[in-house]
Amino acid sequence: MKKKIAIVGFGTAGQRFFAYLKKKNNIKIIKIIVKNKRNIFFKNKNIGGTFADIKKLGDIDGVIIATKYQVSFKYAEFFLKRKTPILIEKPFCKTFAQSKKIQNLFRKNKSSFIINYSDTFDPTFIKLIDGGIKKIGTIKSIIGNYGNNKTLYPVKDKYFPLQNWISHPISMFLKICGNITKFKILKYKLKKQNGFYFEKIQVRLVKKNIDLSFNFSNFPGSKNRNIKIIGSKGFIKFNSYNSADNYIFNKRKKFIKSSITSIENIINLFLKNIDNNKTFSNLDIGVREHYLSKAILRKISK
């Protein structure tokens, strides 16, 4: 039987999810919810709907929430109360209080809730961690470098580059190291140029016995989205922008690659949870990421 899926939000992320789901024969997309009414076709049927149609959806097998983070909470809350499996784009809510409420609702209603921290679901990264952590020995340090000057952030939107990017390195560090609550900002620079925001930051995260740091910049330069995990016997390199830069080094390089993309992996997990009626969630990372990211953003805004 085909699984009935709805999508809330149809920006870049929503369209990406839709494009992949269209390829699967076991999926019936019954509605795509957008703010303003528009025609969206699937199997020659107009499935476009507005936010007012959410309560009319009836029984569905799962929902993908890809709205702006300012409004994600009310949709997450609604579908959690209905015990509908959820795949939600990051940031999954606006405030830390909202993230805790979502966590409590998840514990109470027990349905699958997956936050799309794309790098942590990258099959290559998963293979690197599964096959490399024991080989490189005791982890001594982790260094992350992130940034992309191709995406522009208009000053009028008041949406800053770091605000958009910070969940990527933080979710990776939490995935590898467990909880982290303290940090120190080593360098920070904000610049307005030609109507756009540019930011540069270097942050040290506090974790006993491990030196953690990440750098972010959308100043003119090359794209970065990589992390290096350095151990006592070797290191792991992961670069989601360059497949040739993914390897485990222990006396020699062992290159790791995967033919499956991050979005394919996370949607397959989402659908598998529906099939098996599992309550899988990465909300523990989500709540911790939200707390730490918000604390860093508050610090630099002072």
C-alpha angles and dihedrals in degrees: 000000000000117000115239111227131180126197122209111201127020108209124116095307095042092050091049092053091045093051091055096043090053088066094058119089095202095061130091112189102204101179143002110205118211134169097244122037114261139153116261118172131210121171088352091302125115106238098169115130140163131240088264088067096062095091089050095058095098119195113355130171096223146346133218113210112202102156128126111290092243091071103026094097098066092052093045089050093048095051095041089057087052089049090236115158109250136206108186133185119236133283083050095190142359107245137034089239089058091050091053091048090052089050091052091048090050092053091048100044100031108211130138113280118181125180114205102238088160100196093053089054094046106123091217092054091048090052091048092052096042093047101033115037095079092043097056094052126217112005110243102172145352124207124190129191120191138169147106125197093193092081111071126207113208114218090226091063093057088214109133127213095238090049088060097043108035098087090063099065094032093053090048093051092047091048091054102035108026122229121008122178107162132067145162126216108223099179135005134176131174122188134179112208129169091343096310136105122239123186137184125186141166117197132185116206119208116235124149114258094356126092107218127183141151135193126207130185137158092181112124109295143086127323116265131191107143142121132198121203110198120199137177091263103032143316145261124228122199122181118170090190096052120041091191089064098062113102149123115238118204108144086320139025120267109192118214127198140162133202091211119086126223093252092050090050096049094046091048089052091048092052093043090055089053091050093048096037090235126165097216115161139167091200091122088066090039096057093044092047091050092051095048096041093049091048091053092046091049091050095054093044093061 
